[in-house]
Structure formats: structure tokens, C-alpha cells
Amino acid sequence: MGTVSESGVVDAVNKELFLGGKWTPASEGRTFAVTDPATGEVLCEVADATAADGMVALDAAVSAQESWAQCPPRERGEILRRSYEALMARQEELALLMTLEMGKPLAEARGEIAYAAEFFRWFAEEAVRIDGGYAVAPNGSGRFLVTKQPVGPSLLITPWNFPMAMGTRKIGPAVAAGCTMIVKPAAQTPLSMLALARILADAGLPDGVLSVLTTSDAGGVMEPLIRDGRARKLSFTGSTGVGRRLLEQCADKVLRTSMELGGNAPFLVFDDADLDDAVEGAMAAKMRNIGEACTAANRFYVQRGIADEFSRRLTERMSSLPIGRGTEDGVVVGPLIDEAAVDKVSALVADAAQRGADVLTGGATVDGPGNFYQPTVLTGVPTDARMADEEIFGPVAPITVFDTEEEALAAANDTEYGLVGYVYTSDVKRALRVSERLETGMVGLNQGVVSNPAAPFGGIKQSGLGREGGTVGIDEFLETKYVAVSL
Ligand code: NAP
């Protein structure tokens, strides 16, 4: 990639399948279109993998596994380190590519490239810290040797909302642990992953360690690979509905699984909160990625004493956000991913309004082309509104007033999801009490963004299984082996 023009960055991506280290057309020669959600125009065509292509990738991953596991940890780490540097060196081109296929504003795309790259830097450092143990058995007569080994060939499935970071968050620890892998990016955003495959290959990743399958038939290609039994691990990021189905498929051959699924984050603001901070945090938690984030604040619960002022300030901020194509200067709100997303957001807002919520700003689509929805604030959203249960995945902030801490916690925890919750308060005791009682894997305490490659990211309840990032992230790709030693 040399030039930072729109056509230049798209042209520079290899649109074939990356199978066992070779760029290859799909076996039946088919392709599918990638479109710009801001214009509806086709950006390019990419190879459309079949189940047979999937098997070629699996054969390659299986045959490369043993030698890859022997590759010294330092070398694995250095491949990641070089890839981190390449990502940062190409941040501008890769950000533009991501904005074109996904829609997020360029500033956010640049932020995602840096965030994505950081997973590689972090896991480059973790590759050389895989630990083990040696201990005396309790009866004194034997010894325990404990070591960690790569899980084996891994299947990685990623969503469209963070096309690069959801890939590096899995590829980083898999490479560090010594696993081979097959990545299936979302059909709507395959270009970032194809660009990443080239970066990893250029950084010295041996042939067969990584394959990338772009396909319009996710189930048809991935299910045979899951059921084959030679892949030993599935790491999935996506919706809870698809995650459930994949868990069933994994049960057949008892695959190790990591599941990063949907969210329905509550955002709690207490009377004693710093209101400036709370509004700033609310904007970040709601509007990062145009609201299309699993961590997006989905329900705002605000204590009665400051509810009116919070709503007024949030409305002022939301109504002044520039909407447009993510490539345009100053744009903060890009398009949603597709028409179905706009229809879903519209239906959720109509449902809440019909049940008595007031629309303080927004509440409508934006005339096309493109899939735009206005930043929206709703107050008086009743607890039986659909958006209290479902991921909105768009720029809509529903506010509900509460009186007591107990009431706020009960409402916050009344969901099948448990990814993240946000708490704004200046009372230290309340902060810790509420953080402990929120049924979530993560809490943003007076902070609207929690994601950090050095921290364990993940959910409880139906938001998932396992953690990505942090010191535990690599464990998802390692098995513990115990050797009983007789002296
Ligand atoms: P999705 O529809 O579940 O798709 C995610 C991935 O799974 C895509 O690559 C998709 O391929 C693939 N897929 C779909 N059906 C499949 C099947 N039957 N077998 C194998 N793969 C299949 O989710 P999405 O709409 O792309 O992403 C949004 C969701 O992801 C939201 O629920 C969000 O909360 C969640 N998410 C969670 C996290 C987290 O860390 N917890 C992070 C980001 C997003 P196609 O694109 O071809 O359909």
C-alpha cells in the first residue's frame, strides 16, 4: 500500500483467499461484493470460499501445527512485534480501508488500528512469559511438573463492527501460544483482515499458520470445520444467537471455546456523580463506533436529582454531532452497517415511543444514500420497551429515572447479558459496592471506555465465555499439561 487514496487502498488489498500461505481464488471461482455503507456503492469483489476451500485451510493448519509449536516463543513474539510496527506504519491507509468497508469515521478507524496493533505488541511480550511449575507432591515422594502447550489448530470467527481489532485480539494470543489458525472475517468487512494477513506473512509468519476464508456462506463453510474434530478450538466474537448455535456444534467434538457475545450495558449515574464527567463518559460509551459496539451503553439509569440536567446536557451534545460519510472531515456519526440495522433501530425507537417514551432529539433516519440514523435521546423509557432487552447497536440513548441504589441495580441486572456496566458516582463506598454487585464481566467506574489490550475483556451470563487480552488472554490458546514424576 503506497497511496492514501480511496481506490488506492482498496486496489492494494489482495482479494483472494489466503490458504496455507498462498493467495488462491475460491475453488468455484465465485466472488461476492463488499459495499460502502455510506454510499451503497460496491467497493470491490472478494473471493467467496466454499466448504472445500475450508478443508484446504484446515489441512494446512493441521499439518503446520507441530512445527509451529516448536518455533521458539521469542521468534513468535518477534513476528507479532514486526506486525505491530507494520500496522502502525500503515495506520493511515488501513484506517481509510476500514472506514470504506465499515463506515466508522476516520478518526475512530485510526484509533482502532492503534488498538488492534496494541494486541500484537502485548502478545509479543506475553509469548515469552508462558509459565509452568515444579512442585513437591504432598506425600513427598513424587514431583509435579506442569507445563503449557498450544491448544492446536484454532478457528477464529470475527464480526464486522471492529474489523481489525477483533482479529488481532484472537490472532495475537494464538500466534503467541503457538497455535495455527483459520480466520473467517465478517462478510461485510473482509478487506481489513485480508490486509492483515499480508502484514503477518510479510512479518515472517510461516506458511500454514494462518489462513483467511472470506465467504458469503459462513455456516456452510465453518460448520464442517467445527465438526471435523481436527481443529481443537473455536474463538468467536459476534451475536449471542449465533454463538449459541456454534456452542452446540462445538459440543460434538468437545472443542475448547471462547465466546465474546452480545451486550446490553447499563449506564448508572448517581446524584453524587460529577455531571461533566458523566456526560462525557455517556457520549463515549454510547457513540463510540456509532453505537455499534458490544460495550455500547444500551440503557441509561439516572438518579432523579440530576436526571433532568443530565438529559438536557446529553441531548445538547447528541443533537450537535456532525453526521456524514466517515471519510469527511469532522464527521462524528457515520452510517450504520446496512439497511437492516437502520430498520432495527427505527423499530426499537418506534416501540419505545409507542410505549410512552419522549424523543428529546433525533428519532429518525437521514435521507440517503447510505444507512444513516440520527443521534437520538429518549426519556421516560419504560422497562418493558424492547430496547431494554435488545442490543440497539445504533446511536440511541434511552434514559430511565431511578430513586434508590437498590432499584438501579435490580434494573441493571435484569438482562440475560453481562458484558459491561458503567457507574458514575463520587462516593467511594458506593462505587465499590455497585461495581461488585453488577452482574457483568467488566465495569467502567467513572469511565466510559473499558477496552484495553492489557486488561481481561469478556462477559458473564449470555455475553460469553473466556477472556481476551490481559495476562489471561493467552491461556485461551494454551492447555495445561501435568507430568507426574517419580523420583
Ligand atoms: P454475527 O451475525 O453473530 O456474526 C459474527 C460472525 O459470525 C461473522 O463473521 C458472521 O459471518 C459469522 N457467522 C454468522 N452465522 C454463522 C454461522 N452459522 N456459522 C459460523 N459463523 C457465522 O454478529 P455481527 O452482527 O457480525 O456482530 C455484532 C454482534 O457481535 C453484536 O451482538 C455484538 O455485541 C457482538 N460483539 C461482541 C463483542 C465482544 O467482545 N463481546 C465484540 C464485538 C461484537 P457473516 O458476516 O458472513 O454473517
Residues whose N, C-alpha, C, O or C-beta is under 5 A from the ligand:
A	BS01	NAP	I157 T158 P159 W160 K184 P185 A186 A187 Q188 T215 A218 G219 M222 T237 G238 S239 T240 V242 E260 L261 G262 G263 A293 C294 S463
